[in-house]
Amino acid sequence: MDYQVILIENNRVMLERLSTVIQRTKGFSLVARYQRAGDALGQGAVFKPHIILLDIDVGENRGLIHEFAEAFQNAAILCISNHWDSDGASEVVKAGAKGYLIKPFSSEELVDAVGTFGKSGMAFGSKSLAFFSPKGKSGKTTLIANLALSLAQKSGEPVGIIDADLQFGDMAVFFNLTPKSTIVEATRDIKFLSPITLNSYFVPVPEMENLRVLCGTRKPEYAELVNIQSFEEMVRMALSLYRYVLIDLPPGFNPISVAAAELATKTYMIAMMSGGFELVHMRRAIEIFKAWPDFKTRLGTILTRVSPCNSAERKRLESILEYPISAILPNEYILVSAAANKGRMAVDIQPNTELSININKLSDDIIGLQGMRW
């Protein structure tokens, strides 16, 4: 059965153009079209639509979204606009809209929008998680990859990874992905993208429908092509697609890591235990993050390759660090390597190991499901 569509577009020329797109899209039927939203509210119920495309470039239409949601409870409301506005997108979702399309859209974009937003709607209340290390060799990529898989499995929500370690990101290698586009192209094109078109830059992880990766640069010198403002806008747009956005950052403080940390719901600082100096570096970095008035809630710490990996050692390390530790992870290099060689994650192939258990606990903390049984 075709999707029954009502189109509401104030501009007559655009109304004709979009009508043609809908009529030519397989599986879609344009059952009614209006230039005035009020007319659609009063007359549209008789058509029993599955989808309502609502022009929100007309100011008063934004205020009618809640009324449309009440009047057409079995229809998905997709807002259409000439441009993307992250603040505006958040407002329309709160009002009851399912998604957001940039006009003029193509048949492919319409199909993708319904497939992406039709059931669960555009992400609302999303969390962006930035992963930062004062120095390199922290086990950050291993953690992010396994944590993302755990979040996707446990929450059932869409999860996206952004590999922003611009010069030496290796998330594509970790997941055995071959991207057609990378963070360079996504930030370059962001002014012309909508959430639906941005989604195509993220590569799906095999056998995981709700986990996708925006891969890093193909060459280290391409890092200079990533504009900070475009990066920030791209992250904001990604938050409308994914419930959880995990950002893999380069080591040290630099424009990208600072921008991501400022945007993030929470920043996790990570260090690998190998001699003791790691805690010194973390303490110095924490002093910088204290510039945030709410740093205690926005900054988390994670230590990897901790031995022994138990509560007593965690308390000892917290006393040295003088800051709470969000998670400690044991040294499971052999397990991680064996899983990566198969294109798999440690939490997937051996969920009962100490590493997997601790990553799943961190996942529960992020989702807010502590105490729930899985």
C-alpha positions in Angstrom: 0.0 0.0 0.0 1.3 3.5 -0.9 2.0 6.1 1.7 -0.8 8.7 1.6 0.8 12.2 1.6 -0.6 15.6 2.3 1.7 18.5 1.2 1.5 22.0 2.7 3.7 24.5 0.9 3.1 28.3 0.8 5.1 29.0 -2.3 3.1 28.1 -5.4 6.1 27.3 -7.6 7.6 25.1 -4.9 4.2 23.4 -4.3 4.1 22.4 -8.0 7.7 21.2 -7.9 7.4 19.1 -4.7 4.0 17.7 -5.9 5.8 16.3 -9.0 8.5 14.7 -6.9 5.9 13.0 -4.7 3.8 11.8 -7.6 6.9 10.3 -9.3 8.1 8.5 -6.1 7.2 4.8 -6.1 5.2 3.9 -3.1 3.8 7.4 -2.4 0.5 9.0 -3.3 -0.2 12.7 -3.1 -3.8 12.7 -1.8 -4.0 16.5 -1.1 -2.0 19.7 -1.2 -2.5 23.1 0.3 -0.9 26.5 0.5 -2.5 27.3 3.8 -1.9 25.1 6.9 -5.2 26.1 8.4 -7.0 24.6 5.4 -5.2 21.3 5.8 -6.2 21.2 9.5 -9.8 21.7 8.6 -10.1 19.5 5.5 -7.3 17.0 5.6 -8.7 14.3 8.0 -10.9 12.8 5.3 -7.8 11.7 3.4 -6.4 9.6 6.3 -2.8 10.5 5.5 0.3 8.6 6.6 2.6 11.5 6.1 2.2 15.3 6.3 4.8 17.5 4.8 4.5 20.9 6.5 6.2 24.0 5.3 7.7 25.7 8.3 9.2 28.7 6.5 5.9 30.3 7.1 6.2 31.5 10.7 2.7 30.6 12.0 3.0 27.0 10.7 5.5 26.2 13.4 2.9 27.0 16.0 0.5 24.6 14.4 2.7 21.5 14.6 1.1 20.4 17.9 -2.4 20.8 16.5 -1.4 18.7 13.5 0.0 16.0 15.8 -3.2 16.0 17.7 -5.5 16.0 14.7 -3.5 13.4 12.7 -2.3 11.0 15.3 -1.6 8.2 12.8 0.5 10.4 10.5 4.2 11.3 10.6 4.7 15.0 10.4 7.8 15.9 8.4 8.8 19.6 8.4 10.1 21.1 5.2 12.3 24.2 5.0 14.7 26.0 2.7 17.5 25.6 5.2 18.7 23.6 8.2 18.4 25.2 11.7 19.6 23.1 14.6 17.7 25.1 17.2 14.6 25.2 15.1 14.8 21.5 14.4 14.8 20.8 18.2 11.8 23.0 18.6 9.7 21.3 16.0 10.5 17.8 17.3 9.4 18.9 20.8 6.2 20.1 19.2 5.5 16.7 17.7 7.2 16.6 14.3 9.0 13.4 13.3 11.6 14.8 11.0 13.0 17.6 8.9 13.6 17.8 5.1 15.4 20.5 3.1 13.5 21.6 0.0 13.5 21.0 -2.8 14.0 17.3 -2.0 14.4 14.4 -4.4 12.5 11.1 -4.5 15.5 9.4 -2.9 15.6 11.9 0.0 11.8 11.5 0.6 12.1 7.7 0.8 15.1 8.0 3.1 13.3 10.5 5.3 10.4 8.2 5.8 12.7 5.2 6.4 14.8 7.1 8.9 12.1 9.2 10.8 8.9 7.4 10.0 8.9 5.0 13.1 11.0 6.5 15.8 11.2 10.1 14.6 14.2 12.5 14.7 16.4 12.0 17.8 15.3 14.1 20.8 17.3 14.6 23.9 20.4 13.1 22.2 23.7 12.8 24.0 27.0 13.7 22.4 30.0 12.0 24.1 33.5 13.3 23.4 36.5 11.1 24.1 39.8 12.9 24.8 43.2 11.9 26.0 46.0 14.2 27.2 48.5 12.1 25.4 48.4 9.3 22.8 48.2 5.5 23.3 45.2 5.6 25.6 43.1 2.7 24.2 40.5 5.4 23.2 39.5 3.9 19.8 39.1 0.4 21.3 36.8 1.8 24.0 34.7 3.9 21.6 34.1 1.1 19.2 33.1 -1.4 21.9 31.0 1.2 23.8 29.2 2.2 20.7 28.2 -1.4 19.9 27.1 -1.8 23.5 25.0 1.3 23.4 23.4 0.2 20.1 22.6 -3.2 21.4 21.3 -2.1 24.8 19.3 1.0 23.9 18.0 -0.1 20.5 18.5 3.5 19.5 20.6 4.8 16.5 24.2 5.4 17.5 26.8 7.3 15.4 30.5 7.5 15.7 32.4 10.6 14.4 36.1 9.9 13.9 37.5 13.4 14.5 41.1 12.2 15.2 41.8 14.0 11.9 45.3 13.0 11.1 45.5 9.5 12.5 41.9 8.3 13.0 41.6 4.5 12.4 37.9 3.8 13.2 37.4 2.7 9.6 40.2 0.1 10.0 38.8 -1.0 13.3 35.4 -1.8 11.8 36.8 -2.9 8.5 34.9 -0.2 6.6 35.5 1.3 3.2 34.0 4.8 3.2 33.0 6.7 0.0 32.9 9.9 2.0 34.7 11.0 5.2 34.6 13.8 7.7 36.3 16.0 5.2 33.5 15.8 2.7 30.8 16.0 5.4 32.2 19.3 6.8 32.8 20.7 3.3 29.2 20.0 2.2 27.4 20.8 5.5 25.8 24.0 4.4 24.0 22.1 1.7 23.0 19.1 3.7 20.0 18.0 5.7 20.0 15.3 8.4 18.9 12.8 5.7 21.7 13.7 3.3 24.3 13.8 6.1 23.3 10.3 7.1 24.6 9.0 3.8 28.1 10.1 4.8 28.0 7.8 7.7 28.9 4.2 6.9 26.7 1.4 8.4 28.5 -1.2 10.5 27.8 -4.7 9.1 25.1 -6.6 11.0 24.2 -3.6 13.1 21.3 -1.6 11.6 21.5 1.1 14.2 25.3 1.8 14.3 27.0 4.0 11.7 30.5 5.6 11.5 31.6 8.9 9.9 35.2 7.9 9.1 38.3 10.0 9.5 40.5 11.6 6.8 42.2 9.4 4.2 45.5 11.3 4.6 47.0 13.2 7.5 47.4 16.4 5.5 43.6 16.5 4.8 43.1 17.5 8.4 43.6 21.1 7.4 40.5 20.9 5.2 38.2 20.5 8.2 36.8 23.9 9.2 35.9 24.2 12.9 32.6 26.0 12.4 31.5 23.4 9.8 32.6 20.6 12.2 30.4 22.1 15.0 27.4 22.4 12.7 27.9 18.8 11.5 27.9 17.5 15.0 24.7 19.4 15.8 23.0 18.0 12.7 24.2 14.5 13.6 22.5 14.8 17.0 19.2 15.0 15.2 19.9 11.6 13.6 21.4 9.6 16.4 20.5 9.2 20.1 24.1 8.8 21.0 27.0 10.5 19.1 30.5 9.3 20.1 33.3 11.6 19.0 36.8 10.2 18.8 39.3 13.1 19.3 43.0 13.6 18.7 45.2 13.7 21.8 46.0 17.0 23.5 44.2 20.3 23.4 43.6 21.6 19.9 40.8 23.5 18.1 38.9 20.3 17.2 39.1 18.7 20.7 38.2 22.0 22.4 35.2 22.5 20.0 33.9 19.0 20.5 34.3 19.2 24.3 32.4 22.4 24.4 29.6 20.9 22.3 29.5 17.5 24.1 26.9 16.5 26.7 29.8 14.8 28.4 33.6 14.5 27.8 35.5 11.4 28.8 39.2 11.9 29.5 41.1 8.6 28.9 44.5 7.4 29.9 46.3 4.0 29.6 48.1 3.0 32.8 51.7 2.1 31.9 54.0 3.9 34.4 52.3 6.5 36.6 52.8 9.7 34.7 49.3 9.2 33.1 47.6 10.4 36.3 49.9 13.4 36.5 48.8 14.4 32.9 45.2 13.8 33.8 45.4 16.0 36.9 46.9 18.8 34.8 44.1 18.4 32.2 41.4 18.4 34.8 42.6 21.8 36.0 41.9 23.1 32.5 38.4 21.6 32.4 37.6 23.3 35.7 37.0 26.4 33.7 33.5 24.9 33.2 31.3 25.8 36.1 29.6 22.4 35.8 32.8 20.4 35.1 31.9 17.8 37.7 28.9 16.6 35.7 30.4 17.2 32.2 33.8 15.6 32.7 34.3 11.9 33.2 37.6 9.9 33.5 38.4 6.5 32.3 41.6 4.5 32.9 42.5 1.5 30.6 44.9 -1.4 31.2 44.3 -1.2 34.9 45.7 -4.1 36.9 44.3 -5.4 39.2 41.0 -4.1 37.8 38.9 -4.1 41.0 37.1 -1.7 43.2 40.1 -1.4 45.6 42.4 -0.3 42.8 39.8 2.1 41.5 39.5 3.8 44.9 43.3 4.0 45.1 43.6 5.6 41.7 40.8 8.0 42.6 42.6 9.2 45.7 45.8 9.8 43.6 43.8 11.6 40.8 41.7 13.5 43.3 38.7 13.1 41.0 36.0 10.4 40.5 36.7 7.7 37.9 33.9 6.8 35.6 35.3 3.4 34.6 38.4 1.3 34.7 39.2 -1.3 32.1 41.6 -4.3 32.3 44.3 -5.2 29.8 42.6 -7.4 27.2 44.9 -6.8 24.3 44.8 -10.4 23.0 41.0 -10.5 23.1 40.7 -7.0 21.4 43.1 -8.0 18.7 41.5 -11.3 18.0 38.1 -9.6 17.7 39.4 -6.9 15.5 41.0 -9.4 13.1 37.5 -10.9 12.6 35.9 -7.5 12.1 34.1 -7.9 15.5 34.1 -6.2 18.9 35.2 -7.8 22.2 31.8 -7.0 23.8 30.2 -9.0 21.0 32.2 -12.1 20.8 33.0 -12.5 24.5 30.4 -10.6 26.6 31.4 -12.2 29.9 35.0 -11.0 30.1 36.0 -8.3 32.6 36.6 -5.9 29.8 33.1 -6.4 28.3 31.4 -6.3 31.7 33.0 -3.0 32.6 32.2 -1.4 29.2 28.6 -2.6 29.5 28.4 -1.0 32.9 29.6 2.3 31.4 27.0 1.9 28.7 24.3 1.4 31.4 25.5 4.6 33.1 25.2 6.6 29.9 21.8 5.2 29.0 20.6 5.6 32.6 19.7 2.0 33.2 21.7 1.2 36.3 20.0 -1.6 38.2 18.0 -2.8 35.2 18.5 -6.4 34.2 19.3 -7.3 30.6 
